[in-house]
């Protein structure tokens, strides 16, 4: 049994619907389908989810919504017209979209979630109808019917454990179940969305619930690249990587998956494959619990910007009981969380994401650090980038750091920080943002070019 999820670009129009239909029809093991809302048909286009956000804003402000309703309905109707889906399917969608405007115009965040969930919800109805035109037995399975229960946290729902047993009850349906992504139901019967991009989370939840053999995630890329193709020319596709490697890469800027998306599949020990809707026969990237380590130690190089470093120096810091605790207490009291905290004998660097602070909060942070810690030196460095070099094969491998730093030195790139965990799964480099792209290229060529020759 396979659970298959299709992203917004894979469902943007009738052409993409037909591709998806052929993919589902080609493999009878694909019995659960999770869909996103229709994405962009061309670069200047607007995603249906973004249209729904506009719709909600106009509704809340008490302004006319007829025009935006029609724009949303036109997206669905065009697919219906071009695929010969039965008219009653579109009528159900029309009713759902127009009835949103009858919801209260108050500040209840559940109202916004109801608007946003409509994109996936109606696309699932549409996909089920389309699969039936192909001669397949398909049904629309709402999160409520599936028993996909979540915490009552609008915009940041978390799945409840009882959902998995509920979903398992649908495993033996003789046909294809099409489930909308992105939202679940609270115990009070309200639609509650995951954080944006959460259709991937739904796919993993359904896969774990039905105890699937494989979770296939179809998108618009042929797999996960070993480096960002906008930075490195023609980077290699990663054929296989572990969940741990994927988590490290996702943290550092790889955006194929939402950060939380893999957790349900990970806990259920279900393999995941990333595939391309436009090249469905290509192998893609397989994500597994473990993998055989080849001679290449590094599997991927990722980067992210928008960090700051608070550098603290104090003589005999390592002998001062409670110094680290007091530093972290300052952050907690101000509602800040840190990303990394590499240290030396007499110094600590605290790496934060800059978007947590404004100028006033930064001044308060510095004042409290001086007051609580009394450092001899406190320096704040802004506009840092973090580069993560990731690979299970780096464990116990001699010379990895030397090769990396030599490559960066040849590129005239100076480092502000190096950090490596005990597991040796990843090595983190902190440097000025101006060097980010050239550093990624230098590291990629150092670890991947030799194999390509």
KEFIVEX-460559 format. One record per residue (C-alpha): residue in three letters; x, y, z. Coordinates in steps of 0.25 Angstrom, whole numbers, plus 5000, padded with zeros to 4 digits. Layout:
N
ALAXYZ;...
//
This chain:
453
UNK500050005000;UNK500550144996;UNK500050285001;UNK500350384990;UNK500350534992;UNK500350634981;UNK500750784983;UNK500050904977;UNK500950914965;UNK500550774961;UNK499050814962;UNK499050954956;UNK498150924944;UNK497550814935;UNK498850774929;UNK499450744942;UNK498250674947;UNK498350574935;UNK499850554939;UNK499350524953;UNK498250434948;UNK499250354940;UNK500150334952;UNK499050284961;UNK498450194950;UNK499850134947;UNK500050074961;UNK498850004968;UNK499650014981;UNK499350164981;UNK498150154989;UNK498150284998;UNK498450414991;UNK498650544998;UNK498550674991;UNK498950824992;UNK498150944987;UNK498450974972;UNK499751054971;UNK500251144960;UNK500051114946;UNK501151214941;UNK502151304949;UNK501251424950;UNK500051344954;UNK499351344968;UNK499251214976;UNK497851184981;UNK498251184995;UNK498751334993;UNK497351364987;UNK496651304999;UNK497551395008;UNK497051515000;UNK495651465001;UNK495751455016;UNK496351595017;UNK495151655009;UNK494151575017;UNK494751615031;UNK494751765026;UNK493251755021;UNK493651785007;UNK493051734994;UNK493551584992;UNK492851554979;UNK494051574970;UNK495051494978;UNK493951384979;UNK493851374964;UNK495351374963;UNK495451254972;UNK494351184965;UNK494851214951;UNK496151134955;UNK495351014959;UNK494351024948;UNK495451034937;UNK495950894942;UNK494550834942;UNK494250884928;UNK495550834922;UNK495450694929;UNK493950664928;UNK493750654943;UNK492250644946;UNK491550774949;UNK491050734963;UNK492450734967;UNK492650874963;UNK491350914969;UNK491850864983;UNK493050944981;UNK492251074978;UNK491351054990;UNK492551034999;UNK493351154994;UNK492051254994;UNK491651205008;UNK492951245014;UNK492451395013;UNK491351355023;UNK492351325034;UNK492451425045;UNK493351555043;UNK494051545056;UNK495551525061;UNK495351375063;UNK496551305057;UNK495751185053;UNK494951275043;UNK496351295035;UNK496651145036;UNK495251115030;UNK495551205018;UNK496951155016;UNK496551005017;UNK495551025006;UNK496751014995;UNK497150874999;UNK495750825003;UNK495150864989;UNK496250814981;UNK496150674988;UNK494650674983;UNK495150714969;UNK496150604969;UNK495250494974;UNK494250534963;UNK495350534952;UNK495850394956;UNK494450344955;UNK494450394940;UNK495650304938;UNK494950184942;UNK495450174956;UNK494650164968;UNK495050284976;UNK494450354988;UNK494650494995;UNK495050465009;UNK494950585018;UNK495850595031;UNK494550595039;UNK494150465033;UNK495550405033;UNK495650445048;UNK496850535046;UNK496850605060;UNK497750715063;UNK498050815075;UNK497150945075;UNK498351035071;UNK497951105058;UNK499051115048;UNK499951025056;UNK499150895058;UNK499850775064;UNK499250635061;UNK498650555073;UNK499050415075;UNK497650355074;UNK497650405059;UNK498550285055;UNK497550185060;UNK496350255054;UNK497050265040;UNK497450115040;UNK495950085040;UNK495950135026;UNK497050045021;UNK496249945015;UNK495350025006;UNK495249964992;UNK495650084984;UNK496450214985;UNK496250314996;UNK496550454993;UNK496850535006;UNK497050685006;UNK498450735012;UNK498750845021;UNK497650835032;UNK497050745042;UNK495850755051;UNK495850795066;UNK495050715076;UNK494050825075;UNK493850805060;UNK494550925055;UNK495550925043;UNK496950955048;UNK498150975039;UNK499550925041;UNK500651035038;UNK500751075024;UNK501250955015;UNK500550865024;UNK499950775013;UNK501250695014;UNK500950675029;UNK499550615025;UNK500250525015;UNK501150475026;UNK500050455036;UNK499150375026;UNK500350285023;UNK500650265037;UNK499150245040;UNK498950135029;UNK500250075032;UNK500750095017;UNK501850025011;UNK502350155005;UNK501950305005;UNK502150364991;UNK502250514991;UNK502150574977;UNK502650714974;UNK503250794962;UNK504650754964;UNK505350614961;UNK505750594975;UNK506650664986;UNK507850734981;UNK509250724988;UNK509250874987;UNK508350984983;UNK508250994968;UNK508151144968;UNK509551144975;UNK510251024969;UNK510150994954;UNK509450854951;UNK509650794965;UNK509450644967;UNK508150584971;UNK508250514984;UNK507850364982;UNK507650334996;UNK507850395010;UNK507350375024;UNK506350445032;UNK507450505041;UNK508150555028;UNK506850615023;UNK506550685036;UNK507850755036;UNK507750795022;UNK506350845024;UNK506750925036;UNK507850995028;UNK507051035016;UNK506650915007;UNK505150955005;UNK504650824998;UNK503950785012;UNK503250865023;UNK504150845035;UNK503150765043;UNK502550685031;UNK503350555032;UNK503150535047;UNK501950445046;UNK502550355035;UNK503850355043;UNK503250305056;UNK502550195048;UNK503850155041;UNK503250185027;UNK504150215015;UNK503850335007;UNK504150364993;UNK504250504986;UNK503750494972;UNK503450584960;UNK502050594955;UNK502650634941;UNK503650514941;UNK502950404949;UNK503850294944;UNK505050364950;UNK505550294963;UNK505550424971;UNK506150434985;UNK505850324995;UNK505850355010;UNK506050245020;UNK506350215034;UNK507750165030;UNK508550145018;UNK509850085013;UNK510950185013;UNK511750205000;UNK513150264999;UNK512650404998;UNK512450455012;UNK511650575009;UNK510250565004;UNK509750705003;UNK510150855006;UNK509150955010;UNK509151095015;UNK508251195021;UNK508351345025;UNK507751435035;UNK508551405047;UNK509351485058;UNK510451445068;UNK510551495082;UNK511951475086;UNK512251475101;UNK513651465107;UNK514051455122;UNK515251405128;UNK515051265136;UNK513651255130;UNK513751105130;UNK513951105145;UNK512751205148;UNK511651115152;UNK510251145145;UNK510851245134;UNK510151165123;UNK508851155131;UNK508751305134;UNK509051335119;UNK507951245114;UNK507051295125;UNK507251435119;UNK506751385106;UNK505551315112;UNK505151435120;UNK505151515107;UNK504351405099;UNK505551375090;UNK506151245086;UNK507551215081;UNK507951125070;UNK509451085074;UNK510351115085;UNK511751075082;UNK512751105093;UNK514251115097;UNK514951115111;UNK514651265113;UNK513651295102;UNK512251265097;UNK511551295084;UNK510051295084;UNK509451295070;UNK508051345069;UNK507051375057;UNK507051525055;UNK505551535052;UNK505251505066;UNK505751645070;UNK505551785068;UNK506451895072;UNK505751915085;UNK505851765089;UNK507251755085;UNK507651875094;UNK506851805105;UNK507551675102;UNK508951735103;UNK508651805116;UNK508151685122;UNK509351605118;UNK510251705124;UNK509451715137;UNK509351565139;UNK510651515133;UNK511651635135;UNK512551585123;UNK513851655120;UNK513451665105;UNK512051655098;UNK512051675083;UNK510851665074;UNK511051625060;UNK509951635050;UNK509651585036;UNK510251445038;UNK509951325029;UNK510051175034;UNK510551065024;UNK510250925028;UNK511050815022;UNK510250685024;UNK510550535023;UNK510550405031;UNK511850375024;UNK512650485031;UNK512550395044;UNK513950365048;UNK514550405035;UNK515850475036;UNK516150605029;UNK514750655026;UNK514850785033;UNK516250805027;UNK515750785013;UNK514650885016;UNK515450995022;UNK516550975011;UNK515450995000;UNK514951115007;UNK516351175009;UNK516551154994;UNK515351234992;UNK515851345001;UNK514651325011;UNK514851345026;UNK514051275036;UNK513451335048;UNK513051205054;UNK513151045053;UNK512250955061;UNK512150805060;UNK511250715068;UNK511750585075;UNK510950495064;UNK511850565053;UNK510550565045;UNK510750705041;UNK511850815041;UNK511350965043;UNK512051085038;UNK511751225042;UNK512151335032;UNK511751475027;UNK510551465018;UNK511351535006;UNK512151405005;UNK510951305006;UNK510851264992;UNK512351254989;UNK512551175001;UNK511451074997;UNK512151064983;UNK513551044989;UNK513050934998;UNK512250864987;UNK513350864977;UNK514250804988;UNK513450684992;UNK512650654979;UNK513550694967;UNK514450584969;UNK513350474968;UNK512850544955;UNK514150534948;
//
